[in-house]
Amino acid sequence: MSQTPPEAKIAVERILTKANPENEAAYAVIFRAVKICIEAGMNRRQTARYLGVSARRIDKHGQYFRTAKSVRTMFGEAFRSTSIDVPAEDAQAKLIQWAWKS
């Protein structure tokens, strides 16, 4: 399934209506959208402006990175957790699918 930059932009806009950019599901959608735009020939700044994300979070290889705060939160939650929260994983997967639906 190959998406286009307009579809990627719609997916990013949709996911950001339901989750903040530091959310794991939002990160997954934005990461994929950035890849699609870069592969379509956009440069880093054009991609960031088009998707409405920070250009500083896209590296020269076209990968979107988490902020230090979100990484700290993610690892903190992993260390405090005693088991895997399956319903949360399912909810994130459904949120990602919802963002990419046409």
Steps between C-alpha positions, in 0.01 A plus 500: 500500500669817386373830632551845353602821678138632505387177668790530746400858584140394564619215724718737706216751534261224608735347759579840651127557563495194729850490651786736576820472293684322785249213498637170366223464240548860382875442476445190283268686262727807474811282449331317211363824351846659504644194322229523232566870437878455488466210256273719284789744457434765762790627706501510878366854539233461235384179667485662843310803370261281299421265790505769769780345706838629617779484242753455782346162578570370147860395445699515177398140421132589515416339834276663757628489858332509839574782741718431803195543723301231319794258508542559874126441555500188284792340685364610838168330427679186383704475820200564727277254316473143626311365200419593143179699470334317210184718481719811465700332221175410322369854541818645348479260204135597442588870524776457239264310267235768549745775404602326176153401382387676186 
